[in-house]
Amino acid sequence: MKVSHGIRSRWLMNNVSIMVVLVVAAVSIGVLAVSNFYYSMMRSGLEAKLKSTSDFFENYVSTSSEAFYGSIYRFTQDFDEKDTLELEFLDSQGEILTSSFGLAAGTRPQTADVRGAIENMEITVFTGRDPGTGERIMAVSGPVAYSGGSVTGVMRYVTSLRQADRRVLILTGFA
């Protein structure tokens, strides 16, 4: 009698273990799918915003460098989305010229998006921990030119992923 009880409990334990592993795998896949979708939508929105702002500067801002620098300063100071998004303009060496958060000019973001935008002259995205603050961020950087067509530096949008991470957890039912 004791032998059948041992076989029955091993059989039950093996089946329950398999079911637990399958449920954990399915939930993990679901969380990954939701987070990939959510972050790709954020990335697409930031890339579109950067492209339209960059096009604005290229098409409508004066060809003189003085007017251009005055325009980027005013644009960052009047930026409407300061509460959720940071806008930075950087020179061709990657140093901040002006920021909607008022970051000190001359500092350098240490993320790969800035280097990629400078080296490849195309929109580049970084998602991860900001080396300076440790906060999870998404940053999108791209070349910026004024109407003469001369590329003068990099425009960068940065947003915290704290709220996005919370939304992903809520969407997947873990909060």
Backbone as a ProteinNet text record, in pm:
[ID]
protein_1_A
[PRIMARY]
MKVSHGIRSRWLMNNVSIMVVLVVAAVSIGVLAVSNFYYSMMRSGLEAKLKSTSDFFENYVSTSSEAFYGSIYRFTQDFDEKDTLELEFLDSQGEILTSSFGLAAGTRPQTADVRGAIENMEITVFTGRDPGTGERIMAVSGPVAYSGGSVTGVMRYVTSLRQADRRVLILTGFA
[TERTIARY]
82.1	0	86.8	193.1	280.9	349	377.5	443.1	352.8	224.4	134.4	118.7	122	114.2	236.1	353.8	475.1	470.4	420.6	409.6	308.1	195	91	142.5	214.2	263.6	372	459	558.9	491.3	390.3	318.3	250.7	185.2	118	219.6	330.6	433	491.8	518.6	572.5	474	347.5	247.6	226.2	222.1	205.1	326.9	446.2	567.8	565.4	523.7	515.2	414.1	301.2	198.5	249	318.9	372.6	473.9	561.2	660.5	590.9	488.7	415.1	345.2	284.9	216.3	317.8	430.4	533.3	586.9	608.9	658	555.3	428	324	311.9	316.9	308.7	430.8	549	671.3	664.7	618.1	603.9	503	393.3	293.1	348.6	423.4	482.8	581.3	664.9	760.8	690.4	583.5	510.3	448.2	385.7	323.1	428.7	539.6	642.5	709.5	736.8	795.3	701.5	573.7	476.6	470.8	461.2	448.3	571.6	690.4	814.6	837.5	797.2	813.1	719	601.8	510.9	570.3	629	694.7	809.3	890.9	1005.7	959.5	856.5	803.9	753.2	684.8	634.7	747.5	851.2	964.9	1041.4	1057.4	1126.8	1048.8	916.6	834	842.3	839.5	850.2	985.4	1092.2	1225.4	1235.3	1182.4	1187.2	1111.2	992.3	914.6	980.4	1037.7	1105.9	1231.7	1305.3	1425.6	1390.8	1283.4	1238.7	1198.8	1133.8	1096.2	1220.7	1323.3	1445.1	1511	1511.9	1575.8	1499.7	1367.1	1286.3	1251.6	1246.7	1192.5	1284.4	1395.1	1482.7	1588.8	1621	1715.2	1848.9	1916.1	2043.2	2160.1	2145.8	2258.8	2268.9	2392.1	2411.8	2359.7	2369	2319	2167.6	2097.4	1951.5	1916.1	1993.8	1969	1983.8	2095.2	2117.4	2014.8	1974.3	1867.2	1736.6	1709.4	1586.2	1585.3	1697.9	1697.2	1685	1743	1730	1583.7	1519.7	1378.3	1290.2	1319.8	1239.6	1245.3	1363.7	1372.6	1307	1314.2	1253.9	1101.4	1045.8	900.8	843.6	923.1	882.1	764.7	652.5	528.5	525.9	607.9	600.3	707	750.6	858	828.6	700.9	668.2	687.8	690.7	706.5	824.8	882.1	983.3	1088.5	1213.9	1321.7	1368.8	1390.2	1444.8	1582.4	1680.6	1816.4	1867	1947.3	2023.1	2169.7	2245.5	2386.5	2468.4	2592.1	2679.1	2732.8	2814.7	2863.7	2962.5	3004.4	3092	3013.5	2881.4	2797.9	2780.1	2818.7	2799.1	2666.1	2596.9	2466.1	2482.3	2406.6	2400.7	2288.1	2172.3	2055.6	1963.5	1886.9	1800.3	1671.7	1561.3	1434.1	1431.6	1519.2	1529.9	1631.8	1697.7	1795.6	1927.5	1962.8	2091.4	2205	2313.2	2428.4	2485.9	2503.2	2565.9	2707	2748.2	2882.2	2888.9	2783	2783.1	2753.1	2790.5	2772.7	2691.6	2582	2512.8	2604.8	2605.4	2696.8	2626.1	2525.5	2452.7	2486.5	2465.3	2506.3	2427	2307.8	2227.7	2296.2	2364.2	2431.7	2547.6	2630.2	2742.8	2694.2	2587.2	2533.1	2480.6	2413.7	2360.3	2473.2	2579.5	2692.8	2770	2800.8	2883.4	2809.6	2682.2	2607.5	2516.8	2498	2409.4	2269.5	2217.6	2082.1	2020.5	1889.4	1818.8	1862.2	1899.8	1947.9	1872.8	1841.3	1761.9	1844.2	1827.1	1886.6	1775.1	1769.8	1677.9	1760.8	1759.1	1836.7	1858.9	1958.5	1990.1	2080.8	2043	2126	2248.3	2369.9	2489.5	2505.2	2454.1	2467.3	2371.5	2249.3	2147.5	2104.9	2129.1	2085.6	1940	1869.3	1727.1	1711.1	1606.6	1576.9	1514.2	1572.6	1526.7	1515.7	1445.1	1448.1	1490.2	1593.7	1644.4	1650.9	1607	1611	1688.2	1795.6	1881.9	1891.5	1902.4	1917.9	1985.7	2043.4	2111.9	2013.3	2059.7	1976.9	2055.5	1982.8	2045.7	1958.2	2016.4	1932.6	1915.3	1834.8	1785.8	1894	2015.5	2123.1	2167	2113.8	2147.8	2268.8	2330.8	2450.1	2411.9	2462.7	2434.9	2518	2448.9	2515.7	2527.3	2455.8	2463	2355.4	2310	2216.1	2100	1979.8	1860.8	1829.6	1788.8	1767.8	1643.1	1555.8	1441.9	1469.9	1443.2	1467.5	1342.7	1303.3	1191.2	1223.7	1172.1	1187.9	1098	1143	1060.6	986.1	994	927.5	777.5	711.5	567.5	535.9	619.9	597.7	610	709.5	725.1	603.3	553.2	434.4	312.7	298	185	193.9	314.2	332.3	291.3	331.7	292.3	141.7	78.2	-67.7	-135.8	-86.9	-145.5	-131.9	-25.1	-5.1	-61.5	-118	-187.3	-97.7	20.9	110.6	114.9	42.1	51.2	-59.3
-119.1	0	125.8	121.6	235.4	266.4	165.3	181.9	260	229.3	300.1	447	474.5	613.9	692.2	633.1	696.8	720.5	624.8	640.7	749.2	746.3	845.8	987.3	1007.1	1141.6	1185.4	1093.2	1131.3	1169	1091.6	1121.6	1258.6	1283.7	1411.4	1526.5	1507	1611.3	1639.9	1539.9	1560	1636	1599.6	1668.7	1812.7	1835.2	1970.6	2054.5	1999.1	2072	2113.9	2025.2	2056.3	2168.1	2161.9	2265.9	2401	2402.7	2527.8	2587.2	2504.5	2553	2609.3	2541.5	2589.6	2722.6	2737.6	2862.3	2976.4	2951.6	3054.5	3094.7	2998.2	3028.3	3110.8	3073.2	3147.2	3290.1	3309.1	3443.8	3525.7	3465.9	3537.2	3580.8	3493.7	3528.1	3640.6	3636.1	3742.4	3876.8	3877.1	4001.3	4056.5	3971	4015.3	4072.4	4008.5	4057	4193.7	4209.3	4337.4	4446.1	4416.5	4519.6	4554.7	4457	4487.9	4575.1	4544.7	4624.2	4766.8	4778.3	4909.4	4995	4938.1	5013.7	5046.1	4959.1	4991	5104.6	5111.7	5223.5	5354.4	5348.9	5468.2	5512.7	5415.8	5447	5509.3	5452.7	5507.5	5649.7	5675.6	5810.1	5911	5871.7	5961.7	5985.3	5880.9	5896.8	5991.6	5977.7	6065.7	6210	6229.1	6364	6424.7	6347.5	6397.8	6433.4	6348.7	6373.4	6501.3	6520.5	6639.7	6766.9	6760.7	6877.4	6908.8	6805.1	6823	6883.3	6833.8	6889.6	7035.7	7069.9	7209	7298	7258.3	7339.2	7348.6	7239	7240.5	7328	7330.5	7402.1	7545.7	7577.3	7707.7	7798.3	7747.1	7830.6	7893.9	8016.1	8095.1	8023.8	8059.7	7997.4	8046.7	8153.3	8200.8	8119.1	8095.6	8015.9	8088.4	8221.4	8296.6	8279	8289.8	8271.2	8127.6	8034.6	7893.1	7867.6	7911.4	7888.1	7961.3	8078.5	8148.1	8070.7	8010.7	7932.6	7807.5	7735.7	7613.4	7646.5	7757.5	7796.9	7828.8	7909.9	7944.5	7819.6	7731.7	7610.4	7522.8	7506.2	7423.6	7491.4	7623.9	7694.8	7693.2	7694.2	7695	7555.2	7453.8	7315.7	7277.2	7237.2	7212.3	7081.7	6986.2	6853.8	6831.8	6938.2	6930.2	6833.3	6813.2	6726.9	6578	6538.1	6396.7	6366.7	6469.4	6449.4	6558.8	6520.4	6618.6	6635.5	6759.2	6792	6852.5	6797.7	6849.5	6878.2	6981.2	7006.6	6995.1	6916.2	6893.2	6938.7	6976	7014.2	6887.7	6906.2	6791.7	6705.7	6750.1	6670.9	6596.5	6619	6551.6	6626.9	6753	6833	6906.3	6911.4	6976.1	7126.9	7181.2	7326	7386.3	7320.4	7366.5	7247.4	7255.4	7145.4	7201.6	7133.8	7178.3	7157.2	7072	7051	7143.8	7226.2	7319.2	7254.7	7142.3	7079.2	7172.7	7160.2	7247.8	7226.9	7335.5	7329.8	7275.4	7195.7	7139.4	6999.6	6953.7	6815.6	6723.2	6597.5	6500.3	6381.2	6350.4	6225.5	6108.4	6005.2	5892.3	5769.3	5790.8	5678.5	5664.5	5544.9	5511.2	5585.7	5635.7	5704.2	5830.2	5902.8	6026.4	5993.6	5897.1	5857.5	5806.6	5726.5	5673.1	5781.6	5880.4	5990.4	6074.2	6096.1	6175.3	6098.1	5971.7	5893.1	5853	5814.1	5761.9	5865.4	5980.1	6086.5	6032.7	5951.8	5899.7	5886.6	5872.7	5859.6	5730.2	5742.4	5629.5	5627.4	5506.2	5489.1	5417.9	5461.7	5394.6	5364.4	5240.4	5201.9	5128.2	5178.8	5116.2	5212.5	5182	5265.7	5381	5500.6	5618.2	5604.1	5604.3	5587.1	5695.7	5814.1	5923.3	5914.8	5868.8	5868.6	5729.1	5627.6	5491.9	5467.6	5569.6	5557.4	5491	5408.7	5349.1	5456.1	5474	5577.3	5521.7	5597	5578.3	5712.6	5710.1	5832.5	5810.6	5911.4	5908	6031	6007.6	6116.7	6113.7	6233.5	6241.3	6370.2	6372.6	6493	6607.3	6729	6846.7	6944.7	7005.5	7101	7224.8	7335	7451.7	7464.2	7560.9	7564	7567.1	7601.2	7596.4	7453.9	7357	7217.5	7174.2	7265.1	7232.5	7164.2	7042.3	6970.5	7034	7070	7142.9	7064.9	6956.1	6880.3	6774.5	6750.1	6642	6695.3	6649.9	6675	6544.2	6554.5	6433.4	6449.2	6348.9	6339.5	6228.2	6254.4	6156.5	6147.2	6024.5	6005.1	5893.6	5906.5	5803.7	5685.3	5565.9	5446.8	5401.5	5479.8	5441.6	5422.5	5520.7	5510.3	5401	5389.5	5286.5	5147.5	5126.7	4997	4966.3	5067.8	5049.3	5011.8	5077.7	5046.7	4904.9	4861.7	4725.1	4626.5	4651.9	4563.2	4562.1	4677.3	4683.6	4608.1	4628.5	4558.9	4407.1	4361.2	4217.3	4159.8	4246.6	4199.2	4172.5	4232.7	4208.9	4320.6	4427.1	4538.2	4532.3
0	0	0	77.4	87.7	-45.9	-127.1	-256.5	-351	-355.6	-446.6	-406.3	-275.9	-231.5	-280.5	-276.4	-323.5	-473.6	-548.6	-694.1	-726.7	-655.6	-679.1	-649.9	-538.7	-508.2	-605.4	-649.3	-749.4	-880.3	-919.8	-1044.4	-1034.1	-921.8	-900.5	-898.4	-828.5	-820.5	-958.7	-1037.4	-1172	-1261	-1255.4	-1337.3	-1292.1	-1161.3	-1110.2	-1147.2	-1136.9	-1173.3	-1319.3	-1405.7	-1548.7	-1571.6	-1504.9	-1520.9	-1470.6	-1357.9	-1303.4	-1401.3	-1455.7	-1551.5	-1675.4	-1724.8	-1842.3	-1814.4	-1698.5	-1663.6	-1651.1	-1585.1	-1571.3	-1708.8	-1796.7	-1931.9	-2009.6	-2000.4	-2072.5	-2021.1	-1890.3	-1832.6	-1874.2	-1870.6	-1910.3	-2056.1	-2141.8	-2283.2	-2300.6	-2226.7	-2233.4	-2188.4	-2077.6	-2027.3	-2129.1	-2186.6	-2287.5	-2410.5	-2454.6	-2571.8	-2545.2	-2429.6	-2395.2	-2382	-2313.3	-2294.3	-2426.6	-2512.4	-2643.4	-2726.3	-2724.7	-2798.7	-2743.3	-2611.2	-2548.2	-2574.8	-2555.7	-2577.2	-2724	-2813.7	-2956.3	-2996.9	-2936.6	-2963.3	-2909.2	-2791.3	-2735.9	-2826.2	-2867.8	-2953.6	-3084.6	-3145.9	-3271.7	-3253.7	-3143.5	-3116.7	-3097.5	-3023.2	-3002.5	-3132.1	-3213.5	-3342.1	-3433.1	-3437.2	-3520.8	-3471.5	-3339.6	-3282.3	-3317	-3304.8	-3337.5	-3485	-3571.1	-3715.5	-3750.8	-3695.1	-3729.4	-3675.1	-3553.8	-3499.3	-3580	-3616.8	-3698	-3833.7	-3895.1	-4023.4	-4009.2	-3898.1	-3873.1	-3873.8	-3800.5	-3796.1	-3932.8	-4005.4	-4136.2	-4235.9	-4226.9	-4325.3	-4288.5	-4159.9	-4122.6	-4041.9	-3995.8	-3913.7	-4003.3	-3974	-4053.4	-4074.3	-4181.6	-4215.9	-4132	-4058.7	-3979.3	-3850.6	-3806.9	-3685.9	-3562.2	-3559	-3443.5	-3428.9	-3540.9	-3537.3	-3500.3	-3551.4	-3520.6	-3371.6	-3312.3	-3169.5	-3083.8	-3126.4	-3055.7	-3062.8	-3177.7	-3196.4	-3110.6	-3103.4	-3022.4	-2874.3	-2831.9	-2691.7	-2659.1	-2742.7	-2720.3	-2727.9	-2822.3	-2840.6	-2715.4	-2655.5	-2534.5	-2414.9	-2407.2	-2295.1	-2302.7	-2424.3	-2444.5	-2467.5	-2452.3	-2479.1	-2388.8	-2449.2	-2375.8	-2296.9	-2333.5	-2270.4	-2164.3	-2099.6	-2000.6	-1886.7	-1854.9	-1741.8	-1772	-1898.3	-1931.9	-2021.7	-2080	-2182.7	-2172.3	-2187.1	-2189.7	-2333.4	-2373.3	-2505	-2485	-2555.4	-2549.2	-2689.7	-2703.1	-2825.3	-2787.2	-2864.2	-2838.2	-2957.8	-2933.1	-3044.7	-3112.8	-3213.8	-3291.2	-3213.4	-3095.9	-3009.5	-2900.2	-2895.1	-2796.9	-2666.8	-2661.5	-2540.8	-2547.7	-2434.4	-2429.4	-2448	-2544	-2564.4	-2482.4	-2487	-2412	-2386.7	-2276.8	-2235.9	-2175.8	-2200.6	-2142.7	-1991.1	-1936.6	-1792.3	-1728.7	-1810.6	-1758.1	-1720.1	-1784.2	-1755.3	-1792	-1721.8	-1743.9	-1883.5	-1953.4	-2085	-2069.1	-2166.2	-2163.7	-2107.6	-2041.4	-1994.1	-2112	-2098.9	-2207.1	-2159.3	-2227.2	-2198	-2234	-2152.3	-2172.6	-2229.7	-2312.5	-2370.8	-2519.1	-2570.3	-2706.9	-2814.6	-2783.2	-2885.4	-2936	-2848.2	-2888.3	-2981.8	-2942.4	-3027.6	-3162.3	-3162.2	-3287.1	-3378.8	-3321.5	-3403.1	-3462.4	-3386.1	-3435.2	-3542.3	-3513.9	-3605.8	-3733.3	-3720.6	-3836	-3900.7	-3833.6	-3881.6	-3913.7	-3820.5	-3832.3	-3694	-3690.6	-3563.4	-3495.5	-3367.8	-3289	-3156.7	-3108.3	-2986.4	-2879.4	-2755.5	-2639.8	-2541.3	-2493.7	-2387	-2282.3	-2161	-2053.9	-1940.1	-1858.8	-1742.6	-1783.1	-1740.8	-1762.1	-1671.1	-1729.6	-1646.4	-1539.9	-1564	-1467.6	-1351	-1375.9	-1270.6	-1226.4	-1309.1	-1278.6	-1312.5	-1357.3	-1391.2	-1527.6	-1541.2	-1672	-1760.6	-1879.1	-1971.6	-2112.6	-2195.8	-2339.8	-2396.8	-2481	-2543	-2693.5	-2767.3	-2913.2	-2959.2	-3035.3	-3081.8	-3232.9	-3291.6	-3436.4	-3476.2	-3596.2	-3642.8	-3662.6	-3640.8	-3662.8	-3750.3	-3843.8	-3935.9	-3943.3	-3981.4	-4008.3	-4158.2	-4202.8	-4340.5	-4446.6	-4413	-4510.6	-4538.3	-4461.9	-4480.9	-4401.3	-4332.4	-4255.8	-4125	-4104	-3979.9	-3869.8	-3763.1	-3656.7	-3527	-3513.9	-3389.6	-3381.7	-3259.8	-3231.6	-3148.5	-3182.9	-3102.5	-3031.4	-2905.2	-2825.3	-2739.7	-2745.5	-2655.2	-2555.9	-2429.2	-2323.1	-2237.1	-2203.4	-2112.6	-2014.5	-1894.7	-1792.4	-1827.7	-1795.2	-1819.6	-1693.7	-1586.2	-1461.4	-1481.2	-1542	-1565.3	-1667.7	-1769.7	-1871.5	-1810.7	-1725.9	-1659.3	-1572.5	-1504	-1419.4	-1505.3	-1620.8	-1709.1	-1764	-1797.2	-1846	-1737.8	-1613.9	-1503.8	-1484.1	-1495.8	-1482.4	-1595.6	-1717.8	-1833.7	-1824	-1761.4	-1751.4	-1622	-1537	-1417.5	-1297.8	-1291.6	-1180.4	-1078.2	-1099.5	-1003.7	-902.2
[MASK]
+++++++++++++++++++++++++++++++++++++++++++++++++++++++++++++++++++++++++++++++++++++++++++++++++++++++++++++++++++++++++++++++++++++++++++++++++++++++++++++++++++++++++++++++

